[in-house]
Amino acid sequence: MTGTPVDPYLPDHVPGGLHVARYDLDLDYRVASNRLDGRARVHATATDDLERLSLDLVGLRVSKVLVDGRRPGRFAQRDGRLEVRLARPVAAGAGVVVEVEYGGQPGPRRGPWGEVGWEELTDGVIVAGQPDGAPSWFPCDDRPGAKAAFHIAVTTDAGYEVVCNGVLVGHRVRSSRVRWEFDQPEPTAPYLATVQIGRYERTPLAAGPVPQDVVAPPRLRAAHTHDLARQPAMMALFTDRFGPYPYPRYDVVVTDDPLEIPLEAHGLSVFGANHVDGRRGSERLVAHELAHQWFGNSLTASTWRDIWLHEGFACYAEWLWEEESGGRTADAQARTVHTRLRGLPQDLVIGDPGREDMFDDRLYKRGALTLHALRHAVGDAAFFEVLRTWTARYRHGSVDTPALAATITDVTGYDAAPLLTAWLGLPALPPLPRR
C-alpha cells in the first residue's frame, strides 16, 4: 500500500505536504515543574510542490523554525497546527528537514476520547497517545498511516528511569541530570511513540529469544514477578501463531499510579499499579497488549475506521492464551461472547464504527468473533497460516480490511468477502458456525 490517506475520524489532522521518514527528538524535561523544552528535526519528502507546510502540535509554544537550515518566510500556530510559509518553494519529491524548537508545560489533549497524550503522574510521566495525543509533546503528522522511524533523547532529573521506544543507545549522567537516548528504526505511527518517566527499577523477565524486562516501582516487585511470570510463554505461543516478534525487545512498564486501562506502544506496554494484584487478575490484558505488537504496532490500520484490525486480533489473542494456559477453549469463549452480544443493541458496524464508537467493547469482541468465524470456514492450519502471512507481508506497514481479504484468498483460495461483509459491514450479528 502506498500513500497516507486522509483519516475521516481525524478531520483536523490533514496532510501537511510532507511524507515523514524520521523524527529526531531532543527533549529536556523537569519533573517537578512539568517543563518540557524540545527540539524536533523532522526528516521528510515533499509530497507536492510546496510553498507552505504544516505539522500537528498542541499546547506547546514554538520559538524557532528552520527549513533546511534556513528561516522560513513565517510561521504561526493555530487550531492545533504549526503552519509554515516557506521562504522558497520545495519541489515535489525533494527531501526537506524541518527543525522546530518549542516548549511549555505539556498536558493531555482533550477530545472525543477524553484526555490523551502527555500526562503527569504523581511522580513522573506517562505518554498515552492513542489515537490523537502525539502532538501534545512533539510536532508530527499524527495520522496512523503516517509511519516513521524515531530517535528520542530525553534529559531529565537523576533518580528517574526513562523508557522510550526502541533500543537504549546512550546513557550519560551529568551531575543531577541524566540523558537517555533511544533509537528505533522501524516505522511506527506517531501515536505509538512514547516517553515513560518514573522512580522505577528494571528487572529482567526473559533473556531470549526476545529480551523482556519489567520496569516498575520497587514496591510492586513481588506482585509483578508473579503476575508477569507467564508472559514469556505468551510470547512463545504468539510467535508460533502469528509469526516472528517484530521488534528487538519487549518491555512492560508498571506505573506507581493506577490507570484506567493498559496501553500499548512500539515495543512496550504500560500497566497501572492496579493491574498487578499478585493474583494474575489482569493476565488477559497482558496477553492483549502483547498481541498489539503484531496487530496495531507492526501492522497498523491506515485509518481508524479499520481499528478492528487492532482490537479484534488482540482480543482473539486473549482467547488463544486462555486456551493454551489450561482455561476455556477459544471456541467456548467465542460462544459465550456471542450469546452476550446477542442481547446488546445491534447498531454498530464494526468495519466503520464512527469516531465516537471506535473503542466500543462490542467492536473488540465482534472483531474477535469475525476471526473465529474465519477459522471455522478455512480450518485451523489455514487460519494460522493466514495470520503468519498477514504479519509477514505487511510487517511495519499499513493495512486495511481489503488487504486482509486478499491475503486470505492468496493463502487459502477462500473468498472471504461475504463473511467479512456479514461480520464487519452490517449491524446485525451473524450466527456463529458450529463445528
Solvent accessible surface area in square Angstrom, and as a share of the most:
residue,aa,sasa,rsa
1,M,120,0.54
2,T,137,0.80
3,G,69,0.66
4,T,32,0.19
5,P,58,0.37
6,V,87,0.50
7,D,0,0.00
8,P,69,0.43
9,Y,13,0.05
10,L,4,0.02
11,P,71,0.45
12,D,96,0.50
13,H,5,0.02
14,V,69,0.40
15,P,65,0.41
16,G,12,0.11
17,G,11,0.11
18,L,9,0.05
19,H,98,0.44
20,V,7,0.04
21,A,62,0.48
22,R,67,0.24
23,Y,0,0.00
24,D,37,0.19
25,L,4,0.02
26,D,49,0.26
27,L,2,0.01
28,D,46,0.24
29,Y,1,0.00
30,R,116,0.42
31,V,18,0.10
32,A,111,0.86
33,S,55,0.36
34,N,12,0.06
35,R,99,0.36
36,L,0,0.00
37,D,61,0.31
38,G,8,0.08
39,R,108,0.40
40,A,0,0.00
41,R,94,0.34
42,V,0,0.00
43,H,50,0.22
44,A,8,0.06
45,T,51,0.29
46,A,2,0.02
47,T,71,0.41
48,D,85,0.44
49,D,112,0.58
50,L,12,0.06
51,E,119,0.53
52,R,121,0.44
53,L,4,0.02
54,S,12,0.08
55,L,3,0.01
56,D,2,0.01
57,L,3,0.01
58,V,37,0.21
59,G,72,0.69
60,L,5,0.03
61,R,162,0.59
62,V,8,0.05
63,S,85,0.55
64,K,62,0.26
65,V,1,0.00
66,L,29,0.15
67,V,14,0.08
68,D,65,0.34
69,G,61,0.58
70,R,127,0.47
71,R,160,0.58
72,P,19,0.12
73,G,49,0.48
74,R,150,0.55
75,F,72,0.30
76,A,35,0.27
77,Q,49,0.22
78,R,132,0.48
79,D,132,0.68
80,G,21,0.20
81,R,20,0.07
82,L,0,0.00
83,E,44,0.20
84,V,2,0.01
85,R,89,0.33
86,L,16,0.08
87,A,70,0.54
88,R,144,0.53
89,P,101,0.63
90,V,18,0.11
91,A,63,0.49
92,A,54,0.42
93,G,57,0.54
94,A,37,0.29
95,G,57,0.55
96,V,2,0.01
97,V,38,0.22
98,V,0,0.00
99,E,24,0.11
100,V,0,0.00
101,E,54,0.24
102,Y,8,0.03
103,G,7,0.06
104,G,13,0.13
105,Q,121,0.54
106,P,5,0.03
107,G,34,0.33
108,P,22,0.14
109,R,35,0.13
110,R,175,0.64
111,G,40,0.39
112,P,76,0.48
113,W,42,0.15
114,G,39,0.38
115,E,85,0.38
116,V,19,0.11
117,G,2,0.02
118,W,0,0.00
119,E,71,0.32
120,E,92,0.41
121,L,26,0.13
122,T,124,0.72
123,D,59,0.31
124,G,3,0.03
125,V,0,0.00
126,I,7,0.03
127,V,1,0.01
128,A,28,0.21
129,G,5,0.05
130,Q,45,0.20
131,P,1,0.01
132,D,11,0.06
133,G,0,0.00
134,A,1,0.01
135,P,0,0.00
136,S,1,0.01
137,W,0,0.00
138,F,0,0.00
139,P,0,0.00
140,C,0,0.00
141,D,12,0.06
142,D,2,0.01
143,R,9,0.03
144,P,1,0.01
145,G,9,0.09
146,A,8,0.07
147,K,20,0.08
148,A,2,0.02
149,A,12,0.09
150,F,1,0.00
151,H,40,0.18
152,I,1,0.01
153,A,2,0.02
154,V,0,0.00
155,T,24,0.14
156,T,0,0.00
157,D,37,0.19
158,A,44,0.34
159,G,54,0.52
160,Y,19,0.07
161,E,30,0.13
162,V,0,0.00
163,V,2,0.01
164,C,4,0.02
165,N,1,0.01
166,G,20,0.19
167,V,59,0.34
168,L,80,0.40
169,V,87,0.50
170,G,23,0.22
171,H,93,0.42
172,R,110,0.40
173,V,97,0.56
174,R,153,0.56
175,S,110,0.71
176,S,72,0.46
177,R,35,0.13
178,V,10,0.05
179,R,50,0.18
180,W,20,0.07
181,E,38,0.17
182,F,9,0.04
183,D,37,0.19
184,Q,1,0.00
185,P,83,0.52
186,E,24,0.11
187,P,51,0.32
188,T,0,0.00
189,A,0,0.00
190,P,1,0.00
191,Y,8,0.03
192,L,0,0.00
193,A,2,0.01
194,T,1,0.01
195,V,0,0.00
196,Q,0,0.00
197,I,0,0.00
198,G,1,0.01
199,R,127,0.46
200,Y,23,0.09
201,E,46,0.21
202,R,91,0.33
203,T,38,0.22
204,P,106,0.67
205,L,45,0.22
206,A,19,0.15
207,A,100,0.78
208,G,45,0.44
209,P,140,0.88
210,V,17,0.10
211,P,43,0.27
212,Q,5,0.02
213,D,17,0.09
214,V,3,0.02
215,V,0,0.00
216,A,0,0.00
217,P,6,0.04
218,P,68,0.43
219,R,160,0.58
220,L,14,0.07
221,R,116,0.42
222,A,86,0.66
223,A,22,0.17
224,H,3,0.01
225,T,75,0.44
226,H,78,0.35
227,D,6,0.03
228,L,3,0.02
229,A,50,0.39
230,R,81,0.30
231,Q,1,0.00
232,P,41,0.26
233,A,51,0.40
234,M,1,0.01
235,M,7,0.03
236,A,65,0.51
237,L,13,0.06
238,F,0,0.00
239,T,50,0.29
240,D,78,0.40
241,R,67,0.25
242,F,3,0.01
243,G,5,0.05
244,P,97,0.61
245,Y,16,0.06
246,P,4,0.03
247,Y,14,0.05
248,P,71,0.45
249,R,57,0.21
250,Y,1,0.00
251,D,10,0.05
252,V,0,0.00
253,V,0,0.00
254,V,0,0.00
255,T,0,0.00
256,D,68,0.35
257,D,26,0.13
258,P,97,0.61
259,L,26,0.13
260,E,166,0.74
261,I,117,0.60
262,P,11,0.07
263,L,27,0.13
264,E,16,0.07
265,A,3,0.02
266,H,2,0.01
267,G,9,0.09
268,L,4,0.02
269,S,0,0.00
270,V,0,0.00
271,F,4,0.02
272,G,0,0.00
273,A,15,0.12
274,N,76,0.39
275,H,16,0.07
276,V,12,0.07
277,D,52,0.27
278,G,28,0.27
279,R,183,0.67
280,R,72,0.26
281,G,56,0.54
282,S,17,0.11
283,E,18,0.08
284,R,135,0.49
285,L,34,0.17
286,V,7,0.04
287,A,0,0.00
288,H,13,0.06
289,E,8,0.04
290,L,0,0.00
291,A,0,0.00
292,H,2,0.01
293,Q,0,0.00
294,W,2,0.01
295,F,2,0.01
296,G,0,0.00
297,N,0,0.00
298,S,2,0.01
299,L,4,0.02
300,T,0,0.00
301,A,0,0.00
302,S,8,0.05
303,T,10,0.06
304,W,0,0.00
305,R,97,0.36
306,D,15,0.08
307,I,0,0.00
308,W,0,0.00
309,L,4,0.02
310,H,1,0.00
311,E,5,0.02
312,G,0,0.00
313,F,4,0.02
314,A,0,0.00
315,C,2,0.01
316,Y,2,0.01
317,A,0,0.00
318,E,14,0.06
319,W,11,0.04
320,L,10,0.05
321,W,11,0.04
322,E,52,0.23
323,E,69,0.31
324,E,96,0.43
325,S,40,0.26
326,G,70,0.68
327,G,41,0.40
328,R,118,0.43
329,T,69,0.40
330,A,2,0.01
331,D,35,0.18
332,A,42,0.32
333,Q,5,0.02
334,A,0,0.00
335,R,40,0.15
336,T,77,0.45
337,V,15,0.09
338,H,12,0.05
339,T,77,0.45
340,R,111,0.40
341,L,6,0.03
342,R,145,0.53
343,G,68,0.66
344,L,64,0.32
345,P,86,0.54
346,Q,72,0.32
347,D,98,0.51
348,L,10,0.05
349,V,47,0.27
350,I,2,0.01
351,G,18,0.18
352,D,67,0.35
353,P,12,0.07
354,G,22,0.22
355,R,65,0.24
356,E,134,0.60
357,D,57,0.30
358,M,0,0.00
359,F,68,0.28
360,D,37,0.19
361,D,67,0.35
362,R,43,0.16
363,L,0,0.00
364,Y,43,0.16
365,K,30,0.13
366,R,11,0.04
367,G,0,0.00
368,A,0,0.00
369,L,0,0.00
370,T,1,0.00
371,L,2,0.01
372,H,1,0.00
373,A,1,0.01
374,L,2,0.01
375,R,22,0.08
376,H,35,0.16
377,A,47,0.37
378,V,29,0.17
379,G,31,0.30
380,D,59,0.31
381,A,86,0.66
382,A,29,0.23
383,F,0,0.00
384,F,18,0.08
385,E,75,0.34
386,V,0,0.00
387,L,2,0.01
388,R,78,0.28
389,T,31,0.18
390,W,2,0.01
391,T,10,0.06
392,A,70,0.54
393,R,110,0.40
394,Y,40,0.15
395,R,106,0.39
396,H,36,0.16
397,G,21,0.20
398,S,23,0.15
399,V,1,0.01
400,D,35,0.18
401,T,23,0.13
402,P,94,0.59
403,A,11,0.08
404,L,1,0.01
405,A,23,0.17
406,A,50,0.39
407,T,0,0.00
408,I,0,0.00
409,T,60,0.35
410,D,92,0.48
411,V,46,0.27
412,T,42,0.25
413,G,61,0.58
414,Y,71,0.27
415,D,90,0.47
416,A,1,0.01
417,A,51,0.40
418,P,89,0.56
419,L,24,0.12
420,L,11,0.05
421,T,73,0.43
422,A,32,0.25
423,W,9,0.03
424,L,8,0.04
425,G,38,0.36
426,L,93,0.46
427,P,55,0.34
428,A,64,0.50
429,L,27,0.14
430,P,19,0.12
431,P,113,0.71
432,L,17,0.08
433,P,58,0.36
434,R,190,0.69
435,R,177,0.65
